[in-house]
Amino acid sequence: MASIDPRRLAVLLAVHRSGGILAAADELNVTPSAVSQQIARLESEEGLDVLDRGPRGVTLTPAGRVLAETAERIEAELVEARKSLATLSGDVSGRVALGAFQTSIQAIVGPSLGQVRETYPGIEVTVEEHEPDDALRLLRAGELDLVLVEQDEEAVSPAPRGTHDVILLDEPWRAVIPSSFATPTQAADLADARWLGAEPQTAAARALQRLARTLGGQLTMVHQFTSFETAYALVAAGEGVAMVAALALHQDLPAGVEVVALPGLGSRRVIARHRQNRREPGLAVSAVVEALVAAAGRVELG
C-alpha cells in the first residue's frame, strides 16, 4: 500500500464537513471534477471506498471515517504548530466577533478578556449579547466568529458539519423557591408546586420538560420568563418556583428567595462553537477559545 497523500485527506475532510462534492469544491476553491479525482485516487490507492454516494448526498464509509479522523488530527497538529510559531514571533492578531448569552458573558467571557489583552495585544475581541439560537444563526452567516451556547444535559448533540464545539462548563441546575416554602430535599417534593415557565427552546425549558418526565407527569406552569432576573422577581413575589442554572446565581438575589441544590435536576452545558474548515479557526479565534477555557476553569459554581 502506497503512503497516503495528506492533500487527499484534506479533500476528504472538506467533503465530509461540507456534506458534498460541490460544497467541498467551493470551500477548497477548486472544480468539482478536481475534488472527485482526488477522492477517486484516494480510493484507488487504499483499495477501499471512502464515500457512500446516495441520492441525498455523500456520507463516509467506515474506512472514510478512519481517514477523516486522521485528517482532523493532522489539521489539529498543524494548527498547534502555527499557533506556537505565531506566539514566538508575537504575530497573533485580528478581530474576533464573539456572541454569547448574558450569564456566560458575566461569568466566563468578561473574565477572559483581560487574559486576551495581556497575552495577545494584537487581538481585538468584540462581544455581542445574543440568545443562543440567534448567535448560531449569525455564526452560520459569517457575522460572528465564535459563539457561546447552552444545552440541557438531555439535549447535548454533536456539532453540525463545518463547526467544532469546545466544552467550557457543565453546571448544575438549581431550584429557586420562595423563602416561605418548606425547604425540599428532593425534586419530588416540588412535583405539585407552581413552576415558572422558561422561554421555549431554551435549555431551561428543556430541563423543565425532562424534570416533568422524571416525576411522571405534567408540571403546573405559570407565567414565562426570559431573563433570570425576571424569574427571581416572580419567585420573590410568591408566584412559583424556578429552574435556574448555577451561573445565573453569581449575583445578589432579592429578599424572600432561597436557592436549593436538589438531586435529579441535572445540568446545563456551556460550549464555545466556531466554524472549522481549511482556513478556520484562525489563530486569533483559537487564542480566544483558550482564554475562555481558562476562565471557565476558574468559575466557582457553589
C-alpha positions in Angstrom: 0.0 0.0 0.0 1.4 3.4 -1.0 1.8 6.1 1.6 -1.2 8.3 2.0 -1.1 11.7 0.4 -2.1 14.2 3.1 -3.6 16.5 0.5 -6.1 13.9 -0.5 -7.1 13.5 3.2 -7.7 17.3 3.3 -10.1 16.9 0.4 -11.9 14.0 2.0 -12.3 16.1 5.2 -13.7 19.0 3.2 -16.3 16.7 1.6 -17.3 15.3 5.0 -17.6 18.7 6.6 -19.4 20.4 3.8 -21.7 17.5 3.0 -20.9 17.0 -0.7 -18.6 17.3 -3.7 -19.9 20.7 -4.9 -19.8 22.3 -1.5 -16.3 21.0 -0.9 -15.1 22.4 -4.2 -16.4 25.8 -3.2 -14.6 25.6 0.1 -11.4 24.5 -1.5 -11.7 26.9 -4.4 -11.3 24.2 -7.0 -13.6 22.5 -9.5 -15.9 19.6 -8.5 -14.1 17.5 -11.0 -10.8 18.1 -9.1 -12.4 17.0 -5.9 -13.9 13.9 -7.4 -10.5 13.0 -8.9 -8.7 13.3 -5.6 -11.3 11.1 -3.9 -11.1 8.5 -6.7 -7.3 8.4 -6.4 -7.5 8.0 -2.6 -9.9 5.1 -3.0 -7.7 3.6 -5.7 -4.5 3.9 -3.6 -6.2 2.5 -0.5 -8.3 -0.2 -2.3 -11.3 0.9 -0.3 -14.4 3.1 -0.8 -14.3 6.2 1.4 -17.7 7.6 0.4 -21.2 6.3 0.1 -22.8 8.2 -2.7 -26.6 8.4 -2.4 -29.5 10.5 -3.7 -29.3 12.7 -0.6 -25.5 13.3 -0.9 -22.4 11.6 0.3 -21.5 10.1 3.7 -18.3 8.5 4.9 -17.8 4.7 4.9 -16.1 3.1 7.9 -12.8 3.5 6.0 -13.6 7.1 5.2 -14.3 7.8 8.8 -10.9 6.5 9.8 -9.2 8.6 7.2 -11.2 11.7 8.0 -10.4 11.4 11.7 -6.7 11.1 10.8 -7.1 14.2 8.6 -8.6 16.1 11.6 -5.7 15.0 13.8 -3.2 16.2 11.2 -5.1 19.5 10.9 -5.1 20.0 14.6 -1.3 19.4 14.8 -0.7 21.9 12.1 -2.9 24.5 13.9 -1.0 24.0 17.1 2.3 24.4 15.2 1.1 27.6 13.6 0.0 28.9 17.0 3.4 28.1 18.6 5.2 29.8 15.7 3.0 32.8 15.8 3.4 33.1 19.6 7.2 33.0 19.2 7.0 35.8 16.6 4.4 37.8 18.5 2.2 37.7 15.4 -1.2 36.6 16.7 -3.6 39.4 15.8 -7.0 40.1 14.3 -10.6 40.8 15.2 -12.8 38.2 16.8 -16.6 38.8 16.9 -18.0 36.8 19.8 -21.6 36.2 20.6 -22.8 34.9 24.0 -25.8 34.9 26.3 -26.0 37.0 29.5 -24.8 34.6 32.2 -21.9 33.3 30.1 -20.7 36.9 29.5 -20.8 37.7 33.2 -19.1 34.5 34.4 -16.8 33.5 31.5 -16.4 36.0 28.7 -15.8 39.0 30.8 -13.1 37.4 33.0 -11.4 36.1 29.8 -10.9 39.4 28.1 -8.1 40.6 30.4 -6.1 37.5 29.6 -6.6 38.0 25.9 -5.4 41.6 26.1 -2.4 40.8 28.2 -1.3 37.7 26.2 -2.3 38.8 22.7 -2.4 42.6 22.5 -2.9 42.3 18.7 -6.3 40.6 19.1 -9.5 42.8 19.3 -12.5 41.0 20.7 -15.9 42.4 20.2 -18.7 41.0 22.4 -22.3 40.9 21.4 -25.1 39.7 23.6 -27.4 37.2 21.8 -29.6 34.4 22.7 -28.1 31.0 21.6 -30.4 30.5 18.6 -29.7 34.0 17.2 -25.9 33.5 17.9 -25.8 30.3 16.0 -27.7 31.9 13.0 -25.1 34.7 12.9 -22.2 32.2 13.1 -23.6 30.3 10.1 -24.0 33.7 8.3 -20.4 34.6 9.0 -21.3 37.6 11.1 -19.8 36.1 14.3 -16.6 34.1 14.6 -17.3 32.4 17.9 -20.4 31.8 19.9 -21.3 30.5 23.4 -24.4 28.4 23.6 -26.2 26.3 26.2 -27.5 22.8 26.1 -29.5 20.9 28.7 -27.9 17.6 29.6 -30.5 15.7 27.7 -30.2 17.8 24.5 -26.4 17.5 24.1 -25.6 16.8 20.5 -22.6 16.8 18.2 -21.6 20.0 16.5 -23.1 20.4 13.0 -20.8 19.8 10.0 -18.4 22.6 9.4 -18.3 23.6 13.0 -16.5 22.5 16.2 -17.5 22.6 19.8 -15.3 23.1 22.8 -16.9 22.3 26.2 -16.4 25.1 28.6 -18.5 24.1 31.6 -21.0 21.7 33.0 -23.1 23.4 35.6 -25.9 22.1 37.8 -29.4 23.3 37.7 -30.8 24.8 40.9 -34.3 25.2 42.3 -35.1 28.8 43.3 -38.1 28.9 45.8 -39.9 31.5 47.9 -38.3 31.6 51.4 -41.8 30.9 52.8 -41.7 27.4 51.3 -40.7 24.4 53.3 -37.1 23.5 52.1 -37.4 20.5 49.8 -34.8 17.7 50.0 -35.6 16.0 46.6 -37.1 17.1 43.3 -40.3 15.1 44.0 -41.1 17.5 46.9 -41.8 20.2 44.2 -43.9 18.0 41.9 -47.1 19.8 43.0 -45.6 23.3 43.1 -46.3 26.0 40.5 -43.3 26.3 38.2 -42.4 29.5 36.3 -42.3 28.7 32.6 -39.0 29.3 30.7 -38.8 30.7 27.2 -39.5 27.9 24.7 -36.5 26.2 23.1 -34.1 27.3 25.8 -32.1 24.9 27.9 -34.2 25.8 31.0 -37.4 24.9 29.1 -35.9 21.6 28.1 -34.8 20.9 31.6 -38.3 21.5 32.9 -39.7 19.1 30.3 -37.1 16.5 31.4 -38.0 17.0 35.1 -41.7 16.6 34.3 -41.0 13.2 32.7 -38.8 12.2 35.6 -41.6 13.0 38.0 -44.0 11.1 35.9 -46.4 13.8 34.9 -47.0 17.4 33.9 -45.7 20.3 36.0 -48.1 23.1 36.7 -46.7 26.1 34.7 -47.4 29.8 35.3 -46.0 32.9 33.7 -43.0 32.8 31.4 -39.6 34.4 31.9 -36.7 35.2 29.6 -34.2 36.6 32.0 -33.3 35.0 35.3 -33.8 38.4 37.0 -37.5 38.2 36.0 -37.7 34.7 37.5 -36.2 35.9 40.8 -38.7 38.7 41.0 -41.6 36.4 40.4 -40.3 33.8 42.9 -39.8 36.6 45.5 -43.5 37.6 44.9 -44.5 34.0 45.8 -45.7 33.2 42.3 -43.9 29.9 42.0 -40.6 28.1 41.8 -38.0 28.3 39.0 -35.3 26.2 37.4 -32.1 28.2 37.3 -28.5 27.5 36.1 -25.7 27.9 38.6 -24.1 30.6 36.6 -27.2 32.7 37.0 -26.7 32.8 40.7 -23.5 34.9 40.5 -25.4 38.0 41.7 -27.3 39.3 44.6 -30.8 37.8 44.9 -33.8 39.6 46.1 -35.1 39.1 49.6 -37.6 36.3 50.0 -35.7 33.9 47.7 -33.9 30.7 48.6 -31.7 28.6 46.3 -31.8 24.8 46.7 -29.5 22.2 45.3 -31.5 19.0 44.6 -30.5 15.6 43.2 -32.2 14.9 39.9 -32.3 18.4 38.5 -29.5 17.6 36.1 -27.0 20.1 34.5 -26.6 22.6 31.7 -23.6 22.6 29.4 -22.0 25.7 28.1 -20.0 25.3 24.9 -18.0 27.5 22.5 -18.7 26.8 18.9 -16.7 28.1 15.8 -16.5 27.3 12.2 -14.0 24.6 11.2 -12.5 24.3 7.7 -9.2 24.7 6.0 -9.0 28.4 7.0 -10.9 28.4 10.3 -10.5 28.7 13.2 -7.8 31.3 12.7 -5.1 31.8 15.3 -7.0 34.7 16.9 -10.2 32.7 17.4 -8.1 29.7 18.8 -6.4 32.1 21.3 -9.8 33.5 22.5 -11.1 29.9 22.9 -8.1 29.1 25.1 -8.8 32.1 27.2 -12.5 31.1 27.6 -11.5 27.6 28.7 -9.1 29.0 31.3 -11.8 31.5 32.6 -14.4 28.7 32.8 -12.0 26.6 34.8 -11.9 29.3 37.4 -15.6 29.6 37.8 -16.9 28.8 41.3 -20.3 27.1 41.0 -21.0 26.8 44.7 
